[in-house]
């Protein structure tokens, strides 16, 4: 079985809790960070820019993505330029469409042509990957973030789509494919095996990294002990 040291894929931590992010900054397995408005809301962030600038005082050498949160493309563009100005390691997350199903391709093209590092997010279909890659400038760093976990939630195997998506991102010198929204630790190894560049991992999955390679008989024993101890603690009788 592969070990964590065998992995070629880059692991980005997905979250918006400052304490956790700074702890993960010390973990050599973590090579980047991603956030989004939903994670920020969950973490209790109330001032978007203050939070971002505060984090960037600590996270200086790892790529980190902050997302625009407008629905009109003109306002997305304004926000994108502002976010990009916060640091050289900042990537601006732009959704593949707005809420009215209008593709963001023209905006993506304009921003990329101006040299803004993008993380195009919320892709779930292969034609979206194709179109986004066509809009990106070949020599400007970018991520294409495909939500493989959400594809799996629909009963579809994401591996064929991710493999095909990789063919598109490989046509661009500085664009990398992200396996986003993984559902279990196994996805890290699946993404690595198919050659994906990056996987974003939440805290719940990161906590399971210590289980990699664990002896299954020992794990079985610990599971039995957990059931027994919980039954005793509950005072169950028959």
Secondary structure per residue as TSV (DSSP state, phi and psi in degrees):
chain	resnum	aa	ss	phi	psi
A	1	X	-	360.0	143.1
A	2	X	-	-65.7	150.1
A	3	X	-	-107.0	170.8
A	4	X	G	-61.9	-32.5
A	5	X	G	-70.3	-16.9
A	6	X	G	-82.3	-14.6
A	7	X	-	-66.6	136.4
A	8	X	-	-98.4	-24.3
A	9	X	S	-69.1	146.4
A	10	X	E	-87.8	135.0
A	11	X	E	-102.9	121.2
A	12	X	E	-106.3	134.4
A	13	X	E	-81.3	131.6
A	14	X	E	-108.6	111.3
A	15	X	-	174.9	-179.5
A	16	X	-	-146.7	24.2
A	17	X	-	-97.1	116.5
A	18	X	H	-55.2	-47.9
A	19	X	H	-58.9	-46.0
A	20	X	H	-65.2	-42.1
A	21	X	H	-61.0	-41.5
A	22	X	H	-72.0	-32.7
A	23	X	H	-64.4	-43.0
A	24	X	H	-70.0	-23.6
A	25	X	H	-60.0	-26.5
A	26	X	T	-86.6	-6.6
A	27	X	-	-89.4	118.2
A	28	X	T	-64.3	-16.6
A	29	X	T	-72.3	-24.8
A	30	X	E	-90.4	119.6
A	31	X	E	-114.0	3.9
A	32	X	E	-175.1	175.1
A	33	X	E	-138.9	145.7
A	34	X	E	-133.3	148.8
A	35	X	-	-134.5	172.7
A	36	X	-	-159.6	165.4
A	37	X	H	-59.6	-32.8
A	38	X	H	-66.9	-43.9
A	39	X	H	-65.7	-36.5
A	40	X	H	-65.5	-42.5
A	41	X	H	-62.6	-42.1
A	42	X	H	-62.6	-34.4
A	43	X	T	-83.6	-2.3
A	44	X	T	82.7	19.3
A	45	X	-	-71.5	128.9
A	46	X	-	-112.5	-25.9
A	47	X	-	-117.8	103.0
A	48	X	H	-58.6	-53.6
A	49	X	H	-67.4	-40.4
A	50	X	H	-62.3	-41.9
A	51	X	H	-61.0	-48.0
A	52	X	H	-62.5	-47.1
A	53	X	H	-66.0	-34.9
A	54	X	H	-64.8	-45.2
A	55	X	H	-64.0	-39.5
A	56	X	H	-70.2	-15.8
A	57	X	T	-70.1	-22.9
A	58	X	T	-102.5	-43.1
A	59	X	-	-95.5	97.5
A	60	X	-	-112.4	-26.8
A	61	X	S	-114.2	-1.9
A	62	X	S	-103.8	140.9
A	63	X	E	-62.2	138.5
A	64	X	E	-140.7	135.9
A	65	X	E	-109.7	132.3
A	66	X	E	-122.9	139.0
A	67	X	E	-101.2	141.6
A	68	X	-	-66.6	157.4
A	69	X	-	-135.7	19.7
A	70	X	-	-90.3	171.7
A	71	X	S	-115.8	-19.5
A	72	X	S	-89.8	135.8
A	73	X	H	-64.5	-32.7
A	74	X	H	-64.0	-39.7
A	75	X	H	-74.8	-36.3
A	76	X	H	-56.3	-42.8
A	77	X	H	-64.7	-43.2
A	78	X	H	-61.1	-46.7
A	79	X	H	-62.6	-39.3
A	80	X	H	-60.8	-43.8
A	81	X	H	-64.9	-38.6
A	82	X	H	-66.9	-47.1
A	83	X	H	-60.9	-42.7
A	84	X	H	-61.1	-27.4
A	85	X	T	-74.9	-10.0
A	86	X	T	-74.6	-20.9
A	87	X	-	176.5	155.8
A	88	X	T	-70.9	-19.9
A	89	X	T	-93.9	5.9
A	90	X	E	-87.0	133.4
A	91	X	E	-112.7	136.9
A	92	X	E	-93.8	119.7
A	93	X	E	-82.4	125.8
A	94	X	E	-125.3	127.4
A	95	X	E	-69.7	150.6
A	96	X	S	-66.5	-25.2
A	97	X	B	-141.1	169.8
A	98	X	-	-93.7	-172.9
A	99	X	T	-73.1	-9.5
A	100	X	T	-99.6	17.5
A	101	X	S	67.4	17.1
A	102	X	-	-85.3	119.2
A	103	X	B	-60.7	144.2
A	104	X	-	-93.6	19.7
A	105	X	H	-61.2	-42.9
A	106	X	H	-62.8	-41.6
A	107	X	H	-64.1	-45.5
A	108	X	H	-58.2	-43.0
A	109	X	H	-63.1	-45.9
A	110	X	H	-62.9	-45.3
A	111	X	H	-66.0	-43.4
A	112	X	H	-64.3	-40.5
A	113	X	H	-63.4	-26.9
A	114	X	T	-87.2	4.5
A	115	X	T	85.4	13.2
A	116	X	-	-80.6	129.8
A	117	X	-	-74.7	122.5
A	118	X	E	-113.8	153.5
A	119	X	E	-126.5	96.0
A	120	X	E	-79.5	124.3
A	121	X	E	-121.8	165.5
A	122	X	E	71.1	27.0
A	123	X	E	-81.0	138.2
A	124	X	-	-134.3	-7.3
A	125	X	S	-124.0	149.6
A	126	X	H	-66.2	-35.6
A	127	X	H	-65.3	-28.8
A	128	X	H	-64.9	-42.0
A	129	X	H	-62.4	-46.1
A	130	X	H	-57.4	-48.4
A	131	X	H	-68.4	-40.2
A	132	X	H	-64.4	-43.7
A	133	X	H	-62.9	-31.7
A	134	X	H	-70.1	-25.1
A	135	X	H	-87.5	-19.7
A	136	X	S	-82.2	146.0
A	137	X	-	-77.7	137.2
A	138	X	T	-62.4	-33.8
A	139	X	T	-102.9	8.4
A	140	X	S	-106.2	128.8
A	141	X	-	-56.8	137.3
A	142	X	E	-157.4	156.3
A	143	X	E	-119.2	142.8
A	144	X	E	-114.2	112.2
A	145	X	E	-101.9	105.4
A	146	X	E	-100.3	126.1
A	147	X	-	-82.4	75.6
A	148	X	H	-60.4	-35.7
A	149	X	H	-63.6	-38.5
A	150	X	H	-71.4	-32.7
A	151	X	H	-61.2	-45.0
A	152	X	H	-62.7	-32.9
A	153	X	H	-62.2	-21.3
A	154	X	T	-90.1	4.3
A	155	X	T	89.9	5.4
A	156	X	-	-99.3	145.1
A	157	X	-	-77.5	119.0
A	158	X	H	-76.7	-15.2
A	159	X	H	-58.8	-46.8
A	160	X	H	-60.0	-41.1
A	161	X	H	-66.7	-42.2
A	162	X	H	-65.0	-38.3
A	163	X	H	-63.9	-42.3
A	164	X	H	-68.1	-37.5
A	165	X	H	-62.4	-35.0
A	166	X	H	-62.2	-32.0
A	167	X	H	-63.9	-34.8
A	168	X	H	-74.2	-46.2
A	169	X	H	-67.4	-28.1
A	170	X	T	-67.4	-16.8
A	171	X	T	-75.8	-12.5
A	172	X	S	-110.9	131.4
A	173	X	T	-60.3	-36.8
A	174	X	T	-125.2	24.6
A	175	X	E	-106.1	133.4
A	176	X	E	-120.5	147.8
A	177	X	E	-92.7	130.0
A	178	X	E	-106.3	129.6
A	179	X	E	-86.7	105.3
A	180	X	-	-101.5	159.8
A	181	X	S	52.7	50.7
A	182	X	-	-63.2	153.1
A	183	X	-	-105.5	-18.2
A	184	X	S	-155.4	163.7
A	185	X	T	-60.7	-32.2
A	186	X	H	-55.0	-32.0
A	187	X	H	-59.9	-30.6
A	188	X	H	-61.5	-43.5
A	189	X	H	-74.7	-33.5
A	190	X	H	-65.0	-45.2
A	191	X	H	-64.6	-39.7
A	192	X	H	-63.3	-44.1
A	193	X	H	-63.9	-33.2
A	194	X	T	-89.2	2.0
A	195	X	T	91.0	12.0
A	196	X	-	-62.2	148.5
A	197	X	S	-79.7	-41.8
A	198	X	E	-141.1	147.4
A	199	X	E	-130.9	134.4
A	200	X	E	-92.3	132.5
A	201	X	E	-129.2	129.9
A	202	X	-	-82.0	167.9
A	203	X	H	-58.0	-38.1
A	204	X	H	-61.1	-38.1
A	205	X	H	-79.0	-37.1
A	206	X	H	-59.6	-32.7
A	207	X	G	-63.7	-21.2
A	208	X	G	-88.5	-1.2
A	209	X	G	-59.6	-30.8
A	210	X	G	-67.2	-14.2
A	211	X	G	-83.4	-12.3
A	212	X	T	-60.1	123.2
A	213	X	T	81.1	4.9
A	214	X	-	-61.3	141.1
A	215	X	-	-62.3	125.9
A	216	X	H	-72.0	-30.6
A	217	X	H	-67.6	-39.8
A	218	X	H	-65.6	-39.7
A	219	X	H	-65.5	-37.1
A	220	X	H	-61.8	-45.5
A	221	X	H	-62.0	-42.5
A	222	X	H	-64.4	-34.2
A	223	X	H	-67.2	-44.4
A	224	X	H	-61.1	-43.1
A	225	X	H	-63.4	-37.4
A	226	X	H	-62.1	-46.1
A	227	X	H	-61.4	-43.4
A	228	X	H	-63.7	-47.6
A	229	X	H	-64.9	-37.7
A	230	X	H	-68.2	-37.4
A	231	X	H	-65.3	-41.5
A	232	X	H	-65.6	-43.3
A	233	X	H	-63.6	-31.4
A	234	X	H	-80.9	-10.8
A	235	X	T	68.8	29.1
A	236	X	-	-63.3	139.7
A	237	X	-	-137.8	155.7
A	238	X	-	-131.2	360.0
